[in-house]
């Protein structure tokens, strides 16, 4: 058991951001989700047993669900074309790579919730199947099945396979984990 402090939280920010992006489907919403999760985690002293990443995944997931519940209670407004602003969402260097990652994260965000949570926990956060099962409150075998099905759905969405400018032998989701 150890205390979770800002320094130990900082080493997991990149993985949390990738997981949040996959959950939300948008970089901006992911940044807000990670910020809110960190604020909640650091608001009170926390003692973590085991892996910090698994704990932070649960906290991120719970914050995500809390935000969804809160948003469902608010009145919905429809955006018009005049409300939409074009924003540069990709870094200037390696734009092709940024576009690929964005497409993959968008595909993950469209998966059913159980599949999405499994792929975020294992492929994006880098948790083992057992850690993902504990973080998501399900059996390791269930994580294995959900992960297989999620990967199959993403692979069907990108039938052309790896792009010619990407590294040989890399998979769409395997290059996202840290």
BABAMI-919293 format. One record per residue (C-alpha): x, y, z. Coordinates in steps of 0.02 Angstrom, whole numbers, padded with zeros to 5 digits, always signed. Example, Ala and Ser with C-alpha at 12.3 -4.5 7.8 and 13.67 -1.06 7.14 Angstrom:
2
+00615-00225+00390;+00684-00053+00357;
***
This chain:
178
+00000+00000+00000;+00063+00172-00043;-00003+00346-00051;-00052+00417-00221;+00027+00588-00243;+00042+00712-00388;+00215+00647-00438;+00157+00467-00453;+00000+00523-00544;+00103+00624-00669;+00190+00469-00740;+00020+00399-00795;-00051+00556-00878;-00010+00503-01057;-00092+00334-01036;-00243+00414-00950;-00260+00538-01092;-00257+00401-01224;-00386+00301-01125;-00497+00453-01104;-00484+00494-01290;-00540+00319-01333;-00686+00333-01212;-00742+00506-01267;-00697+00504-01450;-00630+00682-01445;-00465+00754-01388;-00545+00904-01303;-00669+00799-01204;-00527+00681-01157;-00424+00825-01088;-00572+00881-00983;-00603+00704-00921;-00421+00678-00870;-00417+00846-00783;-00577+00808-00687;-00515+00634-00641;-00350+00702-00576;-00440+00836-00477;-00552+00706-00396;-00409+00587-00358;-00299+00723-00284;-00439+00809-00188;-00426+00682-00047;-00277+00578+00009;-00283+00406-00073;-00196+00246-00022;-00177+00128-00170;-00155-00059-00155;-00074-00139-00306;-00055-00052-00472;-00084+00135-00487;-00141+00116-00669;-00282-00002-00624;-00342+00116-00489;-00331+00266-00605;-00425+00170-00741;-00568+00139-00619;-00566+00322-00568;-00566+00377-00751;-00709+00258-00792;-00811+00316-00642;-00783+00498-00687;-00833+00462-00867;-00995+00380-00810;-01031+00522-00688;-01011+00646-00829;-01126+00544-00942;-01260+00536-00807;-01246+00723-00775;-01254+00761-00962;-01407+00651-00984;-01500+00757-00856;-01462+00921-00945;-01573+00985-01085;-01500+00945-01256;-01468+01082-01383;-01433+01051-01566;-01280+01132-01642;-01299+01224-01805;-01171+01235-01943;-01128+01413-01888;-01082+01349-01714;-00950+01230-01779;-00771+01293-01789;-00632+01203-01881;-00491+01164-01761;-00322+01092-01803;-00328+00930-01706;-00166+00850-01764;+00012+00895-01721;+00113+00975-01860;+00244+00839-01865;+00193+00667-01924;+00019+00717-01983;-00013+00546-02061;+00024+00460-01896;-00088+00581-01803;-00228+00550-01928;-00210+00360-01906;-00215+00373-01716;-00365+00489-01725;-00458+00367-01839;-00419+00220-01725;-00471+00313-01568;-00633+00366-01654;-00665+00183-01699;-00634+00131-01519;-00753+00266-01457;-00891+00193-01567;-00875+00017-01495;-01005-00048-01373;-00962+00000-01196;-00899-00170-01136;-00785-00191-01286;-00725-00011-01274;-00680-00026-01089;-00584-00188-01119;-00481-00118-01264;-00446+00044-01170;-00387-00051-01015;-00273-00175-01107;-00217-00095-01270;-00212+00087-01219;-00173+00086-01034;-00066-00070-01045;-00149-00167-00904;-00132-00355-00902;-00291-00455-00931;-00302-00493-00745;-00277-00311-00696;-00407-00257-00824;-00529-00386-00756;-00506-00321-00579;-00519-00139-00635;-00678-00173-00734;-00753-00295-00609;-00761-00444-00726;-00672-00610-00755;-00507-00619-00847;-00584-00737-00975;-00721-00610-01009;-00589-00476-01041;-00503-00594-01163;-00664-00622-01260;-00714-00438-01261;-00541-00387-01316;-00541-00512-01459;-00712-00454-01519;-00666-00270-01503;-00507-00296-01603;-00605-00390-01736;-00729-00246-01754;-00590-00120-01771;-00498-00230-01897;-00658-00243-02002;-00671-00053-02001;-00495-00040-02077;-00494-00180-02206;-00345-00114-02304;-00226-00164-02165;-00075-00064-02106;-00032+00084-02213;+00125+00077-02318;+00207+00219-02222;+00184+00135-02053;+00304+00011-01976;+00291-00167-02039;+00201-00287-01925;+00118-00155-01817;-00065-00174-01776;-00188-00029-01767;-00209-00040-01579;-00041-00110-01530;+00050+00053-01569;-00056+00153-01446;+00004+00078-01284;+00150+00148-01191;
***
